[in-house]
Amino acid sequence: MTPCKAKEYLLLAKGYTATELAAMNVINYAVPADQLDRKVSEITEALLRRNPYTVAWTKRVTNRMVLNHVNLTLDAGMAYELAYFGHQKHTDGVNPTSFG
């Protein structure tokens, strides 16, 4: 998801259908439920024909990109969430500490 689409999603709580996510290249495929097993089998069979080391190493390399992004943002995101958690606007005026 591009940063602009991610902001729209997060800031406006915008929902997307699977078809929209596939069109944005956020997910690979959007298939009807009755075609899901067939699509999963198709992908699984194709992966099983590949060299297992090639598959494993490719996964590790691409997962490093994801982990780098997580490492760059997770601590700040968690800190901001924690700072906002008890805010009156977030809780619709209810003090979350009053439920203890």
Chimera marker file (.cmm) of the C-alpha trace (Angstrom):
<marker_set name="trace">
<marker id="1" x="0.000" y="0.000" z="0.000" r="1" g="1" b="0" radius="0.5"/>
<marker id="2" x="1.414" y="3.383" z="-0.884" r="1" g="1" b="0" radius="0.5"/>
<marker id="3" x="1.985" y="5.829" z="1.989" r="1" g="1" b="0" radius="0.5"/>
<marker id="4" x="-0.891" y="8.002" z="0.717" r="1" g="1" b="0" radius="0.5"/>
<marker id="5" x="-3.325" y="5.070" z="0.654" r="1" g="1" b="0" radius="0.5"/>
<marker id="6" x="-2.057" y="3.879" z="4.049" r="1" g="1" b="0" radius="0.5"/>
<marker id="7" x="-2.744" y="7.298" z="5.548" r="1" g="1" b="0" radius="0.5"/>
<marker id="8" x="-6.239" y="7.335" z="4.069" r="1" g="1" b="0" radius="0.5"/>
<marker id="9" x="-6.867" y="3.841" z="5.417" r="1" g="1" b="0" radius="0.5"/>
<marker id="10" x="-5.520" y="4.598" z="8.891" r="1" g="1" b="0" radius="0.5"/>
<marker id="11" x="-6.689" y="8.182" z="9.378" r="1" g="1" b="0" radius="0.5"/>
<marker id="12" x="-10.192" y="7.761" z="7.981" r="1" g="1" b="0" radius="0.5"/>
<marker id="13" x="-10.702" y="4.087" z="8.872" r="1" g="1" b="0" radius="0.5"/>
<marker id="14" x="-11.444" y="3.543" z="5.198" r="1" g="1" b="0" radius="0.5"/>
<marker id="15" x="-12.320" y="0.018" z="4.299" r="1" g="1" b="0" radius="0.5"/>
<marker id="16" x="-11.313" y="-1.660" z="1.065" r="1" g="1" b="0" radius="0.5"/>
<marker id="17" x="-12.713" y="-4.726" z="-0.644" r="1" g="1" b="0" radius="0.5"/>
<marker id="18" x="-10.405" y="-7.544" z="-1.645" r="1" g="1" b="0" radius="0.5"/>
<marker id="19" x="-10.924" y="-6.557" z="-5.287" r="1" g="1" b="0" radius="0.5"/>
<marker id="20" x="-9.801" y="-2.994" z="-4.525" r="1" g="1" b="0" radius="0.5"/>
<marker id="21" x="-6.765" y="-4.246" z="-2.611" r="1" g="1" b="0" radius="0.5"/>
<marker id="22" x="-5.813" y="-6.503" z="-5.515" r="1" g="1" b="0" radius="0.5"/>
<marker id="23" x="-6.147" y="-3.579" z="-7.937" r="1" g="1" b="0" radius="0.5"/>
<marker id="24" x="-3.797" y="-1.557" z="-5.695" r="1" g="1" b="0" radius="0.5"/>
<marker id="25" x="-1.325" y="-4.480" z="-5.593" r="1" g="1" b="0" radius="0.5"/>
<marker id="26" x="-1.656" y="-4.739" z="-1.815" r="1" g="1" b="0" radius="0.5"/>
<marker id="27" x="-2.680" y="-8.388" z="-2.152" r="1" g="1" b="0" radius="0.5"/>
<marker id="28" x="-1.927" y="-10.731" z="-5.014" r="1" g="1" b="0" radius="0.5"/>
<marker id="29" x="-5.399" y="-12.051" z="-5.772" r="1" g="1" b="0" radius="0.5"/>
<marker id="30" x="-9.047" y="-11.583" z="-4.955" r="1" g="1" b="0" radius="0.5"/>
<marker id="31" x="-11.115" y="-14.644" z="-5.792" r="1" g="1" b="0" radius="0.5"/>
<marker id="32" x="-14.654" y="-15.692" z="-4.902" r="1" g="1" b="0" radius="0.5"/>
<marker id="33" x="-14.878" y="-18.069" z="-1.939" r="1" g="1" b="0" radius="0.5"/>
<marker id="34" x="-15.835" y="-21.004" z="-4.149" r="1" g="1" b="0" radius="0.5"/>
<marker id="35" x="-12.574" y="-20.570" z="-6.124" r="1" g="1" b="0" radius="0.5"/>
<marker id="36" x="-10.262" y="-20.086" z="-3.137" r="1" g="1" b="0" radius="0.5"/>
<marker id="37" x="-9.193" y="-23.721" z="-2.674" r="1" g="1" b="0" radius="0.5"/>
<marker id="38" x="-8.404" y="-24.026" z="-6.377" r="1" g="1" b="0" radius="0.5"/>
<marker id="39" x="-6.280" y="-20.850" z="-6.321" r="1" g="1" b="0" radius="0.5"/>
<marker id="40" x="-4.414" y="-21.943" z="-3.193" r="1" g="1" b="0" radius="0.5"/>
<marker id="41" x="-3.725" y="-25.358" z="-4.754" r="1" g="1" b="0" radius="0.5"/>
<marker id="42" x="-2.501" y="-23.729" z="-7.959" r="1" g="1" b="0" radius="0.5"/>
<marker id="43" x="-0.004" y="-21.558" z="-6.074" r="1" g="1" b="0" radius="0.5"/>
<marker id="44" x="1.069" y="-24.370" z="-3.747" r="1" g="1" b="0" radius="0.5"/>
<marker id="45" x="1.699" y="-26.758" z="-6.627" r="1" g="1" b="0" radius="0.5"/>
<marker id="46" x="3.748" y="-24.132" z="-8.455" r="1" g="1" b="0" radius="0.5"/>
<marker id="47" x="5.863" y="-23.501" z="-5.338" r="1" g="1" b="0" radius="0.5"/>
<marker id="48" x="6.408" y="-27.230" z="-4.791" r="1" g="1" b="0" radius="0.5"/>
<marker id="49" x="7.901" y="-27.476" z="-8.311" r="1" g="1" b="0" radius="0.5"/>
<marker id="50" x="10.529" y="-24.870" z="-7.369" r="1" g="1" b="0" radius="0.5"/>
<marker id="51" x="13.847" y="-25.574" z="-5.698" r="1" g="1" b="0" radius="0.5"/>
<marker id="52" x="13.153" y="-25.425" z="-1.932" r="1" g="1" b="0" radius="0.5"/>
<marker id="53" x="16.374" y="-23.537" z="-1.222" r="1" g="1" b="0" radius="0.5"/>
<marker id="54" x="15.522" y="-20.916" z="-3.820" r="1" g="1" b="0" radius="0.5"/>
<marker id="55" x="12.067" y="-20.473" z="-2.295" r="1" g="1" b="0" radius="0.5"/>
<marker id="56" x="13.452" y="-20.242" z="1.257" r="1" g="1" b="0" radius="0.5"/>
<marker id="57" x="16.215" y="-17.777" z="0.377" r="1" g="1" b="0" radius="0.5"/>
<marker id="58" x="13.886" y="-15.608" z="-1.681" r="1" g="1" b="0" radius="0.5"/>
<marker id="59" x="11.460" y="-15.472" z="1.233" r="1" g="1" b="0" radius="0.5"/>
<marker id="60" x="14.267" y="-14.475" z="3.596" r="1" g="1" b="0" radius="0.5"/>
<marker id="61" x="15.494" y="-11.699" z="1.324" r="1" g="1" b="0" radius="0.5"/>
<marker id="62" x="12.040" y="-10.219" z="0.726" r="1" g="1" b="0" radius="0.5"/>
<marker id="63" x="11.066" y="-10.568" z="4.396" r="1" g="1" b="0" radius="0.5"/>
<marker id="64" x="14.121" y="-8.474" z="5.321" r="1" g="1" b="0" radius="0.5"/>
<marker id="65" x="12.531" y="-5.501" z="3.549" r="1" g="1" b="0" radius="0.5"/>
<marker id="66" x="9.381" y="-5.928" z="5.598" r="1" g="1" b="0" radius="0.5"/>
<marker id="67" x="11.337" y="-6.279" z="8.842" r="1" g="1" b="0" radius="0.5"/>
<marker id="68" x="13.342" y="-3.149" z="8.063" r="1" g="1" b="0" radius="0.5"/>
<marker id="69" x="10.138" y="-1.138" z="7.680" r="1" g="1" b="0" radius="0.5"/>
<marker id="70" x="8.749" y="-2.591" z="10.899" r="1" g="1" b="0" radius="0.5"/>
<marker id="71" x="11.969" y="-1.805" z="12.754" r="1" g="1" b="0" radius="0.5"/>
<marker id="72" x="11.894" y="1.782" z="11.492" r="1" g="1" b="0" radius="0.5"/>
<marker id="73" x="8.334" y="2.472" z="12.630" r="1" g="1" b="0" radius="0.5"/>
<marker id="74" x="7.096" y="0.035" z="15.265" r="1" g="1" b="0" radius="0.5"/>
<marker id="75" x="8.552" y="1.738" z="18.338" r="1" g="1" b="0" radius="0.5"/>
<marker id="76" x="7.223" y="5.168" z="17.346" r="1" g="1" b="0" radius="0.5"/>
<marker id="77" x="3.825" y="3.754" z="16.418" r="1" g="1" b="0" radius="0.5"/>
<marker id="78" x="3.500" y="1.958" z="19.737" r="1" g="1" b="0" radius="0.5"/>
<marker id="79" x="4.600" y="5.056" z="21.663" r="1" g="1" b="0" radius="0.5"/>
<marker id="80" x="2.031" y="7.232" z="19.884" r="1" g="1" b="0" radius="0.5"/>
<marker id="81" x="-0.719" y="4.678" z="20.503" r="1" g="1" b="0" radius="0.5"/>
<marker id="82" x="0.181" y="4.492" z="24.190" r="1" g="1" b="0" radius="0.5"/>
<marker id="83" x="0.271" y="8.277" z="24.516" r="1" g="1" b="0" radius="0.5"/>
<marker id="84" x="-3.163" y="8.549" z="22.896" r="1" g="1" b="0" radius="0.5"/>
<marker id="85" x="-4.814" y="5.614" z="24.637" r="1" g="1" b="0" radius="0.5"/>
<marker id="86" x="-6.348" y="7.470" z="27.588" r="1" g="1" b="0" radius="0.5"/>
<marker id="87" x="-7.226" y="10.609" z="25.656" r="1" g="1" b="0" radius="0.5"/>
<marker id="88" x="-10.841" y="11.739" z="26.165" r="1" g="1" b="0" radius="0.5"/>
<marker id="89" x="-11.610" y="11.938" z="22.425" r="1" g="1" b="0" radius="0.5"/>
<marker id="90" x="-10.384" y="8.381" z="21.977" r="1" g="1" b="0" radius="0.5"/>
<marker id="91" x="-12.566" y="7.013" z="24.765" r="1" g="1" b="0" radius="0.5"/>
<marker id="92" x="-15.655" y="9.102" z="23.995" r="1" g="1" b="0" radius="0.5"/>
<marker id="93" x="-15.329" y="10.776" z="27.393" r="1" g="1" b="0" radius="0.5"/>
<marker id="94" x="-15.088" y="7.522" z="29.370" r="1" g="1" b="0" radius="0.5"/>
<marker id="95" x="-12.096" y="7.270" z="31.669" r="1" g="1" b="0" radius="0.5"/>
<marker id="96" x="-10.593" y="3.803" z="30.951" r="1" g="1" b="0" radius="0.5"/>
<marker id="97" x="-9.044" y="3.695" z="34.432" r="1" g="1" b="0" radius="0.5"/>
<marker id="98" x="-12.488" y="3.699" z="36.042" r="1" g="1" b="0" radius="0.5"/>
<marker id="99" x="-13.070" y="0.065" z="35.054" r="1" g="1" b="0" radius="0.5"/>
<marker id="100" x="-10.329" y="-1.300" z="37.340" r="1" g="1" b="0" radius="0.5"/>
<link id1="1" id2="2" r="1" g="1" b="0" radius="0.2"/>
<link id1="2" id2="3" r="1" g="1" b="0" radius="0.2"/>
<link id1="3" id2="4" r="1" g="1" b="0" radius="0.2"/>
<link id1="4" id2="5" r="1" g="1" b="0" radius="0.2"/>
<link id1="5" id2="6" r="1" g="1" b="0" radius="0.2"/>
<link id1="6" id2="7" r="1" g="1" b="0" radius="0.2"/>
<link id1="7" id2="8" r="1" g="1" b="0" radius="0.2"/>
<link id1="8" id2="9" r="1" g="1" b="0" radius="0.2"/>
<link id1="9" id2="10" r="1" g="1" b="0" radius="0.2"/>
<link id1="10" id2="11" r="1" g="1" b="0" radius="0.2"/>
<link id1="11" id2="12" r="1" g="1" b="0" radius="0.2"/>
<link id1="12" id2="13" r="1" g="1" b="0" radius="0.2"/>
<link id1="13" id2="14" r="1" g="1" b="0" radius="0.2"/>
<link id1="14" id2="15" r="1" g="1" b="0" radius="0.2"/>
<link id1="15" id2="16" r="1" g="1" b="0" radius="0.2"/>
<link id1="16" id2="17" r="1" g="1" b="0" radius="0.2"/>
<link id1="17" id2="18" r="1" g="1" b="0" radius="0.2"/>
<link id1="18" id2="19" r="1" g="1" b="0" radius="0.2"/>
<link id1="19" id2="20" r="1" g="1" b="0" radius="0.2"/>
<link id1="20" id2="21" r="1" g="1" b="0" radius="0.2"/>
<link id1="21" id2="22" r="1" g="1" b="0" radius="0.2"/>
<link id1="22" id2="23" r="1" g="1" b="0" radius="0.2"/>
<link id1="23" id2="24" r="1" g="1" b="0" radius="0.2"/>
<link id1="24" id2="25" r="1" g="1" b="0" radius="0.2"/>
<link id1="25" id2="26" r="1" g="1" b="0" radius="0.2"/>
<link id1="26" id2="27" r="1" g="1" b="0" radius="0.2"/>
<link id1="27" id2="28" r="1" g="1" b="0" radius="0.2"/>
<link id1="28" id2="29" r="1" g="1" b="0" radius="0.2"/>
<link id1="29" id2="30" r="1" g="1" b="0" radius="0.2"/>
<link id1="30" id2="31" r="1" g="1" b="0" radius="0.2"/>
<link id1="31" id2="32" r="1" g="1" b="0" radius="0.2"/>
<link id1="32" id2="33" r="1" g="1" b="0" radius="0.2"/>
<link id1="33" id2="34" r="1" g="1" b="0" radius="0.2"/>
<link id1="34" id2="35" r="1" g="1" b="0" radius="0.2"/>
<link id1="35" id2="36" r="1" g="1" b="0" radius="0.2"/>
<link id1="36" id2="37" r="1" g="1" b="0" radius="0.2"/>
<link id1="37" id2="38" r="1" g="1" b="0" radius="0.2"/>
<link id1="38" id2="39" r="1" g="1" b="0" radius="0.2"/>
<link id1="39" id2="40" r="1" g="1" b="0" radius="0.2"/>
<link id1="40" id2="41" r="1" g="1" b="0" radius="0.2"/>
<link id1="41" id2="42" r="1" g="1" b="0" radius="0.2"/>
<link id1="42" id2="43" r="1" g="1" b="0" radius="0.2"/>
<link id1="43" id2="44" r="1" g="1" b="0" radius="0.2"/>
<link id1="44" id2="45" r="1" g="1" b="0" radius="0.2"/>
<link id1="45" id2="46" r="1" g="1" b="0" radius="0.2"/>
<link id1="46" id2="47" r="1" g="1" b="0" radius="0.2"/>
<link id1="47" id2="48" r="1" g="1" b="0" radius="0.2"/>
<link id1="48" id2="49" r="1" g="1" b="0" radius="0.2"/>
<link id1="49" id2="50" r="1" g="1" b="0" radius="0.2"/>
<link id1="50" id2="51" r="1" g="1" b="0" radius="0.2"/>
<link id1="51" id2="52" r="1" g="1" b="0" radius="0.2"/>
<link id1="52" id2="53" r="1" g="1" b="0" radius="0.2"/>
<link id1="53" id2="54" r="1" g="1" b="0" radius="0.2"/>
<link id1="54" id2="55" r="1" g="1" b="0" radius="0.2"/>
<link id1="55" id2="56" r="1" g="1" b="0" radius="0.2"/>
<link id1="56" id2="57" r="1" g="1" b="0" radius="0.2"/>
<link id1="57" id2="58" r="1" g="1" b="0" radius="0.2"/>
<link id1="58" id2="59" r="1" g="1" b="0" radius="0.2"/>
<link id1="59" id2="60" r="1" g="1" b="0" radius="0.2"/>
<link id1="60" id2="61" r="1" g="1" b="0" radius="0.2"/>
<link id1="61" id2="62" r="1" g="1" b="0" radius="0.2"/>
<link id1="62" id2="63" r="1" g="1" b="0" radius="0.2"/>
<link id1="63" id2="64" r="1" g="1" b="0" radius="0.2"/>
<link id1="64" id2="65" r="1" g="1" b="0" radius="0.2"/>
<link id1="65" id2="66" r="1" g="1" b="0" radius="0.2"/>
<link id1="66" id2="67" r="1" g="1" b="0" radius="0.2"/>
<link id1="67" id2="68" r="1" g="1" b="0" radius="0.2"/>
<link id1="68" id2="69" r="1" g="1" b="0" radius="0.2"/>
<link id1="69" id2="70" r="1" g="1" b="0" radius="0.2"/>
<link id1="70" id2="71" r="1" g="1" b="0" radius="0.2"/>
<link id1="71" id2="72" r="1" g="1" b="0" radius="0.2"/>
<link id1="72" id2="73" r="1" g="1" b="0" radius="0.2"/>
<link id1="73" id2="74" r="1" g="1" b="0" radius="0.2"/>
<link id1="74" id2="75" r="1" g="1" b="0" radius="0.2"/>
<link id1="75" id2="76" r="1" g="1" b="0" radius="0.2"/>
<link id1="76" id2="77" r="1" g="1" b="0" radius="0.2"/>
<link id1="77" id2="78" r="1" g="1" b="0" radius="0.2"/>
<link id1="78" id2="79" r="1" g="1" b="0" radius="0.2"/>
<link id1="79" id2="80" r="1" g="1" b="0" radius="0.2"/>
<link id1="80" id2="81" r="1" g="1" b="0" radius="0.2"/>
<link id1="81" id2="82" r="1" g="1" b="0" radius="0.2"/>
<link id1="82" id2="83" r="1" g="1" b="0" radius="0.2"/>
<link id1="83" id2="84" r="1" g="1" b="0" radius="0.2"/>
<link id1="84" id2="85" r="1" g="1" b="0" radius="0.2"/>
<link id1="85" id2="86" r="1" g="1" b="0" radius="0.2"/>
<link id1="86" id2="87" r="1" g="1" b="0" radius="0.2"/>
<link id1="87" id2="88" r="1" g="1" b="0" radius="0.2"/>
<link id1="88" id2="89" r="1" g="1" b="0" radius="0.2"/>
<link id1="89" id2="90" r="1" g="1" b="0" radius="0.2"/>
<link id1="90" id2="91" r="1" g="1" b="0" radius="0.2"/>
<link id1="91" id2="92" r="1" g="1" b="0" radius="0.2"/>
<link id1="92" id2="93" r="1" g="1" b="0" radius="0.2"/>
<link id1="93" id2="94" r="1" g="1" b="0" radius="0.2"/>
<link id1="94" id2="95" r="1" g="1" b="0" radius="0.2"/>
<link id1="95" id2="96" r="1" g="1" b="0" radius="0.2"/>
<link id1="96" id2="97" r="1" g="1" b="0" radius="0.2"/>
<link id1="97" id2="98" r="1" g="1" b="0" radius="0.2"/>
<link id1="98" id2="99" r="1" g="1" b="0" radius="0.2"/>
<link id1="99" id2="100" r="1" g="1" b="0" radius="0.2"/>
</marker_set>
